[in-house]
Amino acid sequence: MERGDIEELFRSIADLRIRPLFGGKGIYDGEVIIALVAFDTLFLKSDTAAEADYVAAGSTPFVYEAAGRKPVRMPYYSCPPEAFDDPEIAAEWVATARAAAHRTVSSRRSRARRTAGSNR
């Protein structure tokens, strides 16, 4: 997937950043990763709140397989194909991925604060 295609799909993200990531591309909303391109496939960030939407759309999870290791399922799902043809549908899926990513970051920060507070 070319940079221009990514920029078009993610045009609703004001602070869009695209960086190299493991031979593919990481797609960020500022410093928060919201999607990635791996093996010529666009994967959008998911969490427990968004997973059912991805599954209902027929998306498949991103599974990383390192040589000699068990496959690891990552919290990303393939972008539904209709998003590539319809800017409104694309914006909806980008919003889903962005929300999942920001919920994940907020959850991690909350856990870190609770853990730090219990160590006092």
C-alpha positions in Angstrom: 0.0 0.0 0.0 1.5 3.3 -1.1 1.8 6.4 1.2 -0.7 8.4 -1.0 -3.3 5.6 -0.6 -2.9 5.6 3.2 -3.1 9.4 3.4 -6.4 9.3 1.4 -8.0 6.5 3.6 -6.9 8.2 6.8 -7.6 11.8 5.8 -9.9 12.3 8.8 -6.8 12.0 11.1 -5.4 15.5 11.5 -2.0 14.4 13.0 -1.5 11.4 10.6 2.0 9.9 10.7 3.3 7.0 8.7 6.5 5.3 9.8 8.4 2.1 8.8 7.4 -0.8 11.0 8.8 -4.4 10.8 9.1 -4.3 7.0 5.7 -2.6 6.6 4.2 0.7 7.8 2.8 1.9 11.1 0.0 4.4 10.8 -0.3 6.8 13.8 -2.7 9.4 15.2 0.1 11.5 16.6 2.0 9.0 18.8 -0.8 6.4 19.0 -0.6 3.6 16.5 -4.0 3.0 14.9 -3.2 0.7 12.0 -0.4 -1.1 10.2 0.4 -2.4 6.8 2.0 -5.9 6.8 2.2 -8.4 4.0 0.4 -5.9 1.6 -2.6 -5.9 3.9 -4.0 -2.9 5.9 -4.8 -3.9 9.5 -6.8 -1.7 11.8 -6.4 -1.5 15.6 -9.0 -3.4 17.6 -9.9 -4.1 21.2 -12.7 -6.0 22.9 -15.2 -3.3 22.2 -14.5 -3.2 18.5 -13.7 -6.8 17.8 -17.3 -7.9 17.1 -17.7 -5.1 14.4 -14.6 -6.4 12.6 -15.8 -10.0 12.8 -19.2 -9.1 11.5 -17.6 -7.3 8.5 -15.7 -10.4 7.6 -12.3 -9.0 8.7 -9.5 -11.4 9.7 -7.2 -10.9 12.6 -3.5 -10.2 12.2 -1.5 -13.2 13.2 2.3 -12.9 13.5 4.3 -16.1 12.9 8.0 -16.1 13.8 10.1 -19.0 12.7 10.1 -21.8 15.3 7.4 -20.1 17.5 3.7 -20.3 18.1 1.6 -17.9 16.1 0.7 -14.7 18.0 -2.6 -13.0 17.4 -2.3 -9.2 17.5 -5.0 -6.7 18.2 -5.5 -5.7 14.6 -8.0 -6.8 11.9 -7.9 -6.5 8.2 -9.7 -3.5 6.8 -13.0 -4.3 5.3 -12.7 -4.1 1.4 -15.7 -1.7 1.0 -13.6 0.9 2.9 -11.3 1.2 -0.1 -14.1 2.2 -2.4 -16.2 4.5 -0.2 -14.7 7.5 1.7 -17.6 7.5 4.2 -17.2 3.8 5.1 -13.4 4.4 5.3 -13.9 7.2 7.8 -16.1 5.0 9.9 -13.5 2.2 10.1 -10.7 4.7 10.7 -12.8 6.1 13.6 -13.3 2.6 15.0 -9.6 1.9 14.8 -8.7 5.3 16.4 -11.2 4.8 19.2 -9.8 1.3 19.9 -6.3 2.6 20.0 -7.0 5.5 22.3 -9.0 3.2 24.6 -6.0 0.9 24.8 -3.6 3.7 25.6 -6.0 5.1 28.3 -6.4 1.7 29.8 -2.6 1.2 30.0 -2.1 4.6 31.6 -4.8 3.9 34.2 -3.2 0.6 35.1 0.2 2.2 35.3 -1.1 4.9 37.7 -2.8 2.3 39.9 0.4 0.2 40.0 2.5 3.2 40.8 0.1 4.3 43.5 0.2 0.9 45.1 4.0 1.0 45.4 4.0 4.0 47.7 
